[in-house]
Amino acid sequence: MRFFTKKLSSYAAISMLMTLIAVIFLYIMGNALIQTTESYQQVAKAENVY
């Protein structure tokens, strides 16, 4: 029983780590998307695209 709980504990730690990595990845990608969109809008506004 002790081995089973230790195994579950390691699985929980790995799951938390993977979730944290996924959240950080989504934050970075979203931030990059926002910056790209803002720079595109500035260029488009300067060139009167829309």
C-alpha positions in Angstrom: 0.0 0.0 0.0 2.9 2.4 0.8 4.4 1.8 -2.7 1.0 2.5 -4.3 0.6 5.8 -2.5 4.2 6.8 -3.3 3.5 6.0 -7.0 0.3 8.0 -7.0 2.2 10.9 -5.3 4.8 10.9 -8.1 2.1 10.8 -10.7 0.4 13.7 -9.1 3.7 15.7 -9.0 4.4 14.9 -12.7 0.8 15.9 -13.6 1.2 19.2 -11.7 4.5 19.9 -13.5 3.0 19.2 -16.9 0.0 21.4 -16.2 2.3 24.2 -15.1 4.4 23.9 -18.3 1.2 23.9 -20.4 -0.1 27.1 -18.7 3.3 28.8 -19.1 3.4 27.7 -22.8 -0.1 29.0 -23.5 0.7 32.3 -21.7 3.8 32.8 -23.9 2.1 31.9 -27.1 -0.9 34.2 -26.3 1.4 37.0 -25.4 3.3 36.6 -28.7 0.0 36.5 -30.6 -1.2 39.7 -29.0 2.1 41.5 -29.7 2.1 40.4 -33.4 -1.5 41.5 -33.8 -0.8 44.9 -32.3 2.2 45.5 -34.5 0.2 44.4 -37.5 -2.6 46.8 -36.6 -0.1 49.7 -36.3 1.5 48.9 -39.7 -2.0 48.5 -41.3 -3.2 51.8 -39.7 -0.1 53.6 -41.0 -0.6 52.3 -44.5 -4.4 52.8 -44.4 -5.2 49.1 -45.1 -8.5 49.3 -43.2 
